[in-house]
Amino acid sequence: MTVRTRFAPSPTGYLHIGGVRTALFNWLFSRQHGGQFILRIDDTDQQRNVQEALQPILDGFRWLGIDWDEGPDVGGPCGPYFQSLRGDRYRAAVAQLLESGLAYRDFARPDETQAEREAAEREKRPFRYSRRWMAEDDQQAAKFQAEGRSAVVRLKMPTEGQCRFHDLIRGDVEFEWAAEQDHVIQRADGTCLYHLASVVDDHDFGITHVIRAVEHLSNTPRQWFIAEALGWKSPQFAHLPYVAEPGSSNKLSKRKLAQYLKNADFRKLFEHGERIAQRVGRAVSPETFNPVIVDFYREVGYLPDALVNYLLLLGWSLDDRSEQFTRDEMIRAFSLERVNRAPASFDPQKLAAFQDRYMRLVPVEEKVVSTLPYLQQAALVPDPLPDGVRAQLAAIIEAAGDRIKVAGDILEFADFFTPDDGLTYDEAAWQKRVVKPAEAGGLLSRFQVRLAQSEDFTAAAIEQLMQQFVQDESIGIGQIIHALRVAVTGKSVGFGMFETLAILGRERCLNRIAIALQKLSSST
């Protein structure tokens, strides 16, 4: 048997972290068994579909390196891979169910069904539709139609016995048929609902394993019934634990951003991304810029391997030691037997730790490639890049070291790319480090002269020059170096001062010190 798994997102919003984890597990399972992974778009709900949401889903998977063997942009022998284009196939299945007597046309009006539901609530009994407006034959259907009624098609579910199946994660599962409703599978306008469409597609596409979130477990009886009624064998099921809120067992939802921000680690993650987004001029909204959505991480500059590695461990573990895996190692190690049943809590701090670990391994030249677009989007460097800017960027990245935790963090060093006369000063730092110390202006002026006379402008040479200067001035280095940093960068923090000066270069350093001295003179 060739293993065939699928992931079937609905284009009703952006790609959710939990959905990506489900897709990843399907992808790993199919790859481990030498099978195929199919991407199918479940767009039966045309009222909720968002056309512009499909491309971010496809782009998100490509960014993460989760490729599909069949589906949109790839094609395949089982297409089309959009449910909205498979209506004739679903209607044929409905006709077969009606013909076999395992489905029926129901002419109840919504208020009549609701009245039955309310009666059950008053009588404190489980609701089950009475089938009062079920059309047993064409003659009865014609009678209902003459009354101005229109029909949906419902499954004629069993009323006794149990639905039993073996779940590859949860073991043997049993549902009472008496608790199942006569579920609608076709609307009055002839369009079919997800549960029927999903079963038909799984059969037509040869899906062998349905690996999905545990929220779908309760859907399994009706889908199992549809497959059996059509004479098909159901795929094997595996229901994954859901991804939970930070520090909670509640399901993670993209709609609860404000609530999650009460968690310090989640708030830190969001605010970090928000700063990056704002610096490149991106409008930030909870609907499209949210750490529960994959696009957030791509736009901020996370490494896809770090995110995938973290998602792997949301509900799965190899042992109590192993955490970091290459893609090949993931494929070799993955198994459904090692998937936990308990919800897996989303931990922003642990995700950040994975990102930091992976980022340290990235060569400087690769970091140049990944950070450059942020500088260009923020209009800090032109495109194409002038000679020397790429080398300067590489020097900044090397000097910054682990201060650049995601690619967008390069914007923390925007002062290197800002015109000298456009440098903005942190006002608190300016007052504390330049204005308040009485000696700061004189020391800056005299050190400016030393810098102008220095023939060697490497970091090592500037450090030696500084040591000689503080010795000649009989001062501590702190009396000059803090004022110097604010003068040339506008900030009180950054990487090594001597590396900073060397990267800026002699001319820009002298120019920035002169501008700072002029600003100091005009403010005193």
N, C-alpha and C positions, 0 to 999 in steps of 0.2 A: 504494500500500500504506500503510495506517495503521499506524504504529509502535506496538506494544504490548509493554511490558516488565513484569516482575513481580519482587517480592521475596517470598520464601516462608520466613519464620522458623518454627522449631519452638518451641513454648512449653515448652522444657525448662530455661529459665534466663533471666536478664535480658539485655537488649539489649547486645550486644558492640560495641565500637568498630569492629572490622573489619566486622561485619554492617551497621552504619550507613553505613560508607563504601561498601559494595556497594549498599545501598539508594539512597544519594545519587546514585551514578553512573547507576543505572537511572532514577531520577527525572529527572535532568538530561537524559539522552538522550531520554527520551520527551517532555519538555517542549520541548526544542529542535526536535524534529521534529513538534510539534503532535499528539502521540499520547496514549496513556493509560498510566498507571502503576497496576498492580494489586497489591494486598496480599493474599496468600494464606497461610493458616495450614497448614503441613505437620505435622499432628498424627497421623500414622499410628502413631507409637510411643507407644501409650497408657500403657505402663509407665513411660516417662520424662517424660511430660508433667506440667507443674506448672500447675494451673489458675490459681493466683494470679500466674503469670508473664506471662500474656497481657495483662492490663491495663497493666502497666508498659511493654510493647512498644508498645501503641497510644498510651499517654500520651507515651512518649518521642518517637515520630515527630511527634505533634502539637506537642510542645514545640519540636522542631527545625524545625517548619514544613515538614516533608516530608509532603504530603497525598497521598491515593490516590483515584483515580477510581472504583475498584470494590474491594470487599472488606468486612471486618467493619465494622459500624456505618454503612456507606455503601450496601451492596447492589450490584446491578448485574444485567445480563442473563445472566451466566454462572454465577450462584451455584448451590448454596452454595459459600462460599469457605473452608470447612474440609474438609480431606481426610477427617476422621472421619465426615463426613456424605455422602460420595460413594462409599461401598463398592459399591453396586450397579453403578455405572458402571465401576469397576475390575474387578469380577468379570465383567462383560460383555466387557471387553477381554481378560481371561485366557481366557475361553471361545473367543473368536475366534482367539487364538494357538494354543490347543490344537487347534482345528478345522483350522487351516492346517498343523499339524505343526511349527510353529516354537517350540513349547513342549511340555513333557511332564510327566506326573505321576511323581514320584520317591518310591518307598516305602523308601528307605534309612533305617536307623536312625542316629542321630547317631554312635554308636560305630563303625558300619561305615564311614561317611564319614571319620571321624577315623583309622581304621586305614589307609585308602587314603592319606590325607595323610601319615601317619607313614612309610609304606612309601616314598613318593616322597622324603621327607627322607633316609631311610637310603640310598636308591639315588642320591641327589644329582641328582634330575631334577625339573623343574617339575611341580607337582601339577596334574592335570586329572582330574576325576571320570570314572569308567569307564562310567557310565550302566548299571551292572549291575542296578539295581533300577528301571529305567525301565519303565513300563507302556506297551507298544506299542498295546494295545487294551483294551476294557472287560473282556474275559475274563481277561486277565493282571492287570488291576487288582483284579478280584474275587478272584483267587488270592492276591495279596499281602494283601488285606484280611482274608481268611480266616486268615492267619497272625498277625493282630493288628497289622498295620502300618497306619500312616496316611501320607498323601502330602502333600508340598509340590509346588508347580509350579515347574519350572525352565525357563529359556530354553534352546532348542536352538541354541547358538551355533555359528557357522561355525568350521571347523578350519583353513582355508586362506585365503590372501589377506590383504588389509589393509583396515582402516577408514580412509578418508581424508576429511578435511574442512578447510575454511579457517576458521581462527580469526581474528576481527577484530583481535585484539591480538598473537597469537603466530604468525600466518601459517599456512602449510600444515602440518598435523599428521597423523601417520600412526601407527596402532597395528596390530600383528600380531594377527589373529584367533586364532591358535594360543595366544596368551598369555592369552586371555579364558576365564573359567570359565563354566559353565552356571549363571548367577546365579539364585537363588531370587527369584520375583516374588510368590508367594502362600504364606502359611504354612498349616500343617495345619488351623488353625481357620478358614480361609477368608478371613482378613484379608490385605490386599495390602501389599507393601513400597513404600518411598519411590520407588524408581527407576521402577517401573511407574506409580505414582500421579502422579509428576511429569510423565512424558511425556504421559499421558492429559490431565492438567489443562492443560499447555501447549498441546496441540492444541485442547481444548474452549474454552479461553479466548482462542484466537487469538493466542498469544504469538509475536511475530515475532523477538525478540532475547532470548536468554538471556545476561545479563551477570552473572557470578558469580565467586567466588574461584577461584584456580588449583587449589586442593585438589580441586575437582570435575572437573578435566580428565580424570582417569583414569576417571571415571564415564561419560564421553561415549560411548565405543563401545557399551556395553550400551544406553544410552538411544537412540542413533542406530539401533541394530538394532531396538529395540522399535517405534520410529516407522515404520521401513521395513516391518517385518513386518505392521503394522496398515494399511499403505497410505497413510501420511501423510508429508508433507514436514517434515523437521526444521527448527526455528528456526535462525537464525544464532547462532553461539556467540562469546562474548568472555570470556576468562578473565583476571581481574584479578590483579595481584601481591598476595600476602598482606601484612597489616600485621605488621611484625616487632617484636620486643622492643626496648626502648631500647638503642641502641648495638650491636645484634646483627642477624644475619640469621635468627635463630630466630623462629618464628611466635609472635605475642603471644597469651597465654592468661590467662584470668581466674583460673586455678588457681595461678598462680605468683607471687602477691603477695609472699610472703616473699623470693623470689629477686629480684624487681624492686626491692625496698626497698634492695638493695645499691647500686643506682644512686642517686647523691646527688640528682639532679633529681627522680626518681620518688619518692624518700622524702620530699623537701620537699613535693611535690604532695600526697601521701597525708596527711602530718602536718598540713598546712594544713587539708585537708578534715576530718580527724579532730577537730581543735580546734573547728571550727564545729559539727560534728555533736554533739559531747559537750555543747556549751553550750546546745543546744536540746533536750537530753535524749534524743537518738537513740542507740539501741544500735548499735554498730559491729561488723560481722562481715565477714570477707573475701568471703563469698558474696554479700552485698548492698551492700557499701560498698567499692568497688574502682575505682580510676581506669581500669580496662579496661572498665567498665560505664557506660553513658550516664547512668543514674540518679545516679551520683556527682556529675556536673557540674551536674545540675539541682538537687540538694539543697544543694550548696555555694554555688550562686549564679552560675554561669557564664552568659554571654550565649549563647543558641543560635546567633546569627550568627557569633560568634567560633569556636565549636566546628565549625560546618559549614564555615567558610572554611578552617580548619586541615585538616579531613578531606579537603577537595577536593584539597589539595596532597600527600596521601599516595598517591603513585603517578601523579599527573597534574601537568603544568605547561603554562602557555601559552608562556612564554619564560623567559629568565634574569633578568627584572626584576620582572614583575607578581606580586604576592602577595595583595593585598586586592581582593575582588570583592563587589559586591552580588549578590543573587539573580539579578536580570535579567542582569547581566554574566556570571555563571556559566553561565546557560542559553545565552547567545549564544556564549560562548567554548568551551564543552565539546565535545570530540570524542574518540572512542575512539582515533584515530590518535596522540593526544598522551599516551596512557597508557603508562607505562613497563612493562617486563617484570620488572625487578628488584624484590625486596621493598622495601617502604617502611618505614623505621624510625620507630616512635613516639617523638617527642621532647617530653617534658614541658616543657622550657624554652621551646621554640618555641611550644607551645600557650599557655603563660602569657604570652608576648609578644603573641600575637594577642588574648588576653583583655584585656590591659592596653591595647592600642591601641584596641580597640573600646570599652572602658569609659570611656576619656577623652572619647569623643564623645557619651556619654549625658547628656542634660540632667538637672539636679538633681532636678526634679520626678519624672522617671521613676525615678531612683535611690531616691527616697523610697518610691515604690510597690513597688519590688523588695526593698528592705531591711526594710520594715515587718513582713512576716510573720516574719522571724527574731527580731525583738524581741518579737513577740507569742508565738511558740512558746517563747521563753525566759522568758516571764512578766515581762518588763521593762516592758512597757506594756500597758494593758488594751485590750480590744476591746468596744465602740467606743472610739475615740481621744478623750481629753479635749481641749478647746480649748487651743491653744498648743503641744501636743506635736508636731504635724506641722511647725509652723514651726521648732521647736527641732531636729527631726530634719534638716530641710533645711539649717539653719545648720551642724549638725555635718558633714553630708556636704560642704557647700561648703568648710568649713575643713579637713576631712581631705584633700580633693583626691585625689591618686593613691594615698593610703594605703588606700583602699577599692578593692581590685583585683577582688574578687567581692562579690556582694551580702551574703554571710554575714559579710564583714569588719566590718560594722557592729557586730558583737558585741565587737570590740576596744574599742569606746567605751561599753561597758555601764555604766561608772562614771557617765555623765551621767544614767542612768535609775535608778540605785540610790538608795534612800533614804539620806539623809545619815548616819544612825546605823547603816546597814548596809554602809557602804563598807569594803572590805577593803584592807589595805595590803600592798604587796610588802615583805616583811620586810627583804630586803637593802637596798632603796632607803630604807626607813624608817630603818634604822640608819645608813646612809651619809650621807643628806641631812638628816635631822632630829635624830637622837640624837647623832651624833658631833660635828658642828660646835657648839662651845660657844655661839656667838652665835645659832644658828638660832631658838631659842624666843623670845628677846627681839625679834628682827627680825620674826618672824611676828606677834607680839603688837602691835608698833607699826604694822606695815603694815595689820593688821586695822582699827586705828583710822582710818587714812587712807581705807581702802575704805569704812568706814561713813560717813565725812563727805563722800564724793564724790557730787556731784549727778548727774554724767554717768557712766553705766556702760557706755559703748560701748568696744570694743577700743581705739580710738584714744585715748580719754580715760584708760583704765586704763594704757596704755603711757606716756602723759605723766606720770601720777601716779607710776608706778614710777621713771621717770627722775629726777623730783624727789626721790623718797624716797632713792634710792641716793646722790644728790648730798648731801642733808642728812645722811645717815648716814656719808658718806665711806667707802663700801664699793663693791666691785665688784658688778655685777648678779648674778653667779653665786653670791654668798653668800646671796642671798635667793630667787632665782627657782626654784632646784632644790628647796629645802625647801617653797616655796609649791606647786609642782606636786604633790609627794607628798601634801601636806596636803589638797588639794582633789580629787585624782583617785585617790590611792593608788598611783600609778605614777611612774616616773621619766622616761617618754617619752610623747610625744603631739604633737599639732599645736600651733600657736602658743599660748603661755601667755595672751596677752591675749584672744584669741578664745575660749579655754577659759573664762576668768573671765566674759566677757560672756555666753556662752551659758548658763552655770550661773545667772547672775543674782546680784544683790547679797546677797539673803537667804541663799541656799544657800552662797555662798562664805564669808560671815561665820560661818555655822553650822558648816561643815566645818573652818574654821580653828580655831574654838573647840573642836571635838571633838578635833582633832589636838593642840592645846595641852594639853587635859585628859589625853589618852593619854600625852603626853610627860612631864607632871608626875607621873603615877602610875608611870612606868617609871624615874624618876630618884630 
